[in-house]
Amino acid sequence: MRVLKRVALGVVLLNVLLVVAAQVAKRMLPAYGDDDSDVFAAVAAMDGAEIANRSNAFRAGSGTAVMGGMTIDLTEADFATSATLELTAVAGGIDVTVPANWRVEMTSSVFAGGTDNYTDPDAAADDAPLLVVDARAYFGGIAIRSVA
């Protein structure tokens, strides 16, 4: 019984810390850019966010989801050689959609979560535009998918 009380207290404290972290993230992390911006940043803290970028010269983007969900649609974006995307999910999730002709390379740091690159590496040519994704998932998940 004593162990059960400690576990319950630990779960409650973890939830309180996550709620505080979400509120801090919402106030401190800047969100900028619009659908046609070359660079954007988005934050979903205890809510959801949908980003659809249509830039002809996309360079970089960042997305942070803390106890929330985010979708990033890059299917109408374009760039010459390479672009970067930094993603962080803390007790939340991020789903990114890219064109099938992009190459996607992902590095990840995960704790009690997951990251997946579902794009087909054989579908894009060797000289195709390269999207470099730096993904961090803590108690959350990040997925990159391509659209045919």
C-alpha positions as CSV (number, residue, x, y, z in Angstrom):
1,M,0.0,0.0,0.0
2,R,2.9,2.3,0.8
3,V,4.5,1.8,-2.5
4,L,1.2,2.4,-4.3
5,K,0.9,5.8,-2.5
6,R,4.4,6.7,-3.6
7,V,3.7,5.8,-7.2
8,A,0.5,7.8,-7.2
9,L,2.2,10.8,-5.7
10,G,5.0,10.5,-8.3
11,V,2.4,10.4,-11.1
12,V,0.6,13.5,-9.7
13,L,3.9,15.4,-9.4
14,L,5.0,14.5,-12.9
15,N,1.6,15.8,-14.3
16,V,2.0,19.0,-12.3
17,L,5.5,19.5,-13.7
18,L,4.3,18.8,-17.3
19,V,1.5,21.4,-16.9
20,V,4.0,24.0,-15.6
21,A,6.4,23.2,-18.4
22,A,3.6,23.6,-21.0
23,Q,2.6,27.0,-19.5
24,V,6.3,28.1,-19.5
25,A,6.7,26.9,-23.1
26,K,3.6,28.8,-24.2
27,R,4.9,32.1,-22.7
28,M,8.6,31.8,-23.5
29,L,9.0,30.1,-26.9
30,P,8.5,32.5,-29.8
31,A,6.1,31.5,-32.6
32,Y,6.6,33.3,-35.9
33,G,6.2,33.0,-39.6
34,D,3.2,32.4,-41.8
35,D,2.3,30.1,-44.6
36,D,4.7,31.7,-47.1
37,S,7.6,32.4,-44.7
38,D,11.0,30.9,-45.4
39,V,11.5,30.3,-41.7
40,F,8.9,29.5,-39.1
41,A,8.5,28.5,-35.5
42,A,5.4,27.0,-34.0
43,V,4.4,26.0,-30.4
44,A,1.5,23.8,-29.3
45,A,1.3,23.9,-25.5
46,M,-1.7,22.1,-24.1
47,D,-3.5,22.6,-27.4
48,G,-3.1,21.8,-31.1
49,A,-1.4,23.6,-34.0
50,E,-1.6,23.1,-37.7
51,I,1.1,24.5,-39.9
52,A,1.0,24.5,-43.7
53,N,4.0,26.1,-45.3
54,R,4.0,27.1,-49.0
55,S,7.3,28.9,-49.3
56,N,9.2,28.7,-52.5
57,A,12.5,29.1,-50.7
58,F,11.9,27.2,-47.4
59,R,15.0,27.3,-45.2
60,A,14.2,26.2,-41.7
61,G,11.4,25.5,-39.2
62,S,10.9,24.5,-35.7
63,G,8.0,22.9,-33.8
64,T,7.5,22.3,-30.1
65,A,4.6,20.4,-28.7
66,V,4.2,20.2,-25.0
67,M,1.2,18.2,-23.9
68,G,-0.3,18.9,-27.3
69,G,-0.3,17.9,-30.9
70,M,1.0,19.5,-34.0
71,T,0.8,18.8,-37.7
72,I,3.3,20.3,-40.2
73,D,2.4,20.1,-43.9
74,L,5.3,20.9,-46.2
75,T,3.9,19.3,-49.3
76,E,3.5,22.7,-51.0
77,A,6.9,24.1,-49.9
78,D,10.0,24.0,-52.0
79,F,13.7,24.7,-51.6
80,A,16.9,24.4,-53.7
81,T,19.3,22.1,-51.9
82,S,18.6,21.7,-48.2
83,A,16.5,22.8,-45.3
84,T,16.3,22.0,-41.6
85,L,13.5,21.2,-39.2
86,E,13.9,21.1,-35.4
87,L,11.2,19.3,-33.6
88,T,10.6,18.7,-29.9
89,A,7.7,16.7,-28.4
90,V,7.2,16.5,-24.7
91,A,4.2,14.4,-23.7
92,G,2.7,15.3,-27.1
93,G,3.1,14.5,-30.8
94,I,4.2,16.0,-34.0
95,D,3.3,14.7,-37.5
96,V,5.1,16.1,-40.5
97,T,4.2,15.5,-44.2
98,V,6.7,16.1,-47.0
99,P,6.6,15.6,-50.8
100,A,7.7,12.2,-52.0
101,N,10.6,13.6,-54.0
102,W,12.4,15.0,-50.9
103,R,15.2,13.1,-49.2
104,V,14.7,13.1,-45.4
105,E,17.5,12.5,-42.9
106,M,16.6,12.4,-39.2
107,T,18.6,12.4,-36.1
108,S,16.8,11.9,-32.8
109,S,17.0,11.9,-29.1
110,V,14.3,9.9,-27.4
111,F,13.3,9.2,-23.8
112,A,10.1,7.1,-23.3
113,G,8.9,8.1,-26.7
114,G,9.5,7.5,-30.3
115,T,10.5,9.0,-33.6
116,D,9.9,7.5,-37.0
117,N,10.9,8.4,-40.6
118,Y,8.3,6.7,-42.8
119,T,9.6,8.3,-46.0
120,D,11.0,6.0,-48.7
121,P,14.7,6.6,-49.2
122,D,14.6,5.0,-52.6
123,A,11.8,7.2,-53.9
124,A,14.0,10.4,-54.2
125,A,16.9,10.9,-56.4
126,D,20.4,11.4,-54.9
127,D,20.3,15.1,-56.0
128,A,16.8,15.7,-54.6
129,P,16.2,18.4,-52.0
130,L,17.4,17.3,-48.5
131,L,15.4,17.9,-45.4
132,V,17.5,17.5,-42.2
133,V,15.3,16.8,-39.2
134,D,16.6,17.1,-35.6
135,A,13.9,15.3,-33.5
136,R,13.7,15.2,-29.7
137,A,10.9,13.2,-28.1
138,Y,10.3,12.9,-24.4
139,F,7.2,10.9,-23.4
140,G,5.9,11.8,-26.9
141,G,6.3,11.0,-30.6
142,I,7.4,12.4,-33.9
143,A,6.6,11.0,-37.3
144,I,7.7,12.1,-40.8
145,R,5.6,10.9,-43.7
146,S,5.7,11.5,-47.5
147,V,2.8,12.0,-49.9
148,A,2.9,10.4,-53.3
